[in-house]
């Protein structure tokens, strides 16, 4: 494992999951925070950047924004429209 990188599992929901065609992926990156991960995902999936920007983030089952740790599970939860 490279120094200064971490691996997290990212879970996708709703429109993001539909567009990507997958429920999750494991990402290794050099960032340290949920915002660093958000930026990475917006760059990796530019067509989804607007929805990623406004999505809620949950880490290990709780809404959270801040530092991440190796092995965290991060959920990207887009806004849900109801009717």
C-alpha positions in Angstrom: 0.0 0.0 0.0 1.3 3.4 -0.9 2.1 5.9 1.8 -0.5 8.7 2.2 -3.2 6.8 0.4 -6.3 5.2 1.8 -8.9 2.8 0.5 -12.6 3.3 1.1 -15.7 1.6 -0.2 -18.1 3.9 -1.9 -21.8 3.0 -2.1 -24.0 4.6 -4.8 -27.7 5.2 -4.6 -30.6 6.3 -6.8 -29.7 8.3 -10.0 -25.9 7.8 -9.4 -26.3 4.0 -9.1 -28.5 4.0 -12.2 -26.1 6.0 -14.3 -23.0 4.1 -13.2 -24.6 0.7 -13.4 -23.1 -0.4 -10.2 -23.9 -0.3 -6.5 -20.4 0.3 -5.1 -16.7 0.4 -5.8 -13.5 0.5 -3.8 -11.4 3.6 -4.3 -7.8 4.2 -3.3 -7.0 7.9 -3.2 -4.6 10.4 -1.6 -7.3 12.6 -0.1 -8.1 12.8 3.6 -11.7 14.0 3.8 -15.2 13.5 2.5 -14.8 16.6 0.5 -11.6 15.3 -1.1 -13.5 12.1 -2.1 -16.4 14.2 -3.5 -13.9 16.2 -5.7 -12.3 12.9 -6.9 -15.7 11.4 -7.8 -16.8 14.6 -9.6 -13.6 14.4 -11.7 -13.9 10.7 -12.3 -17.6 11.0 -13.3 -17.9 14.5 -14.8 -21.4 13.8 -16.2 -22.5 13.2 -12.6 -20.7 16.1 -11.0 -23.8 18.3 -10.5 -25.6 15.5 -8.6 -22.5 14.4 -6.7 -22.1 18.1 -5.6 -25.5 18.2 -3.9 -25.6 14.7 -2.6 -25.5 13.9 1.1 -22.6 11.8 2.4 -22.8 9.1 5.1 -19.8 7.4 6.5 -20.2 4.0 8.2 -24.0 4.5 8.3 -24.2 8.0 9.7 -24.5 11.4 7.9 -21.0 12.9 8.2 -18.6 15.3 6.5 -15.0 15.4 7.6 -11.8 13.3 7.8 -12.0 9.7 6.5 -10.1 6.6 7.8 -8.8 3.6 5.9 -11.6 1.1 5.3 -14.5 3.5 5.8 -17.7 2.9 3.9 -18.9 6.0 2.3 -22.5 6.4 0.9 -23.2 9.0 -1.7 -26.9 9.8 -1.4 -28.5 12.0 -4.0 -31.6 14.2 -3.2 -34.8 12.2 -3.7 -37.8 13.8 -5.3 -41.1 12.6 -4.2 -44.6 13.0 -5.2 
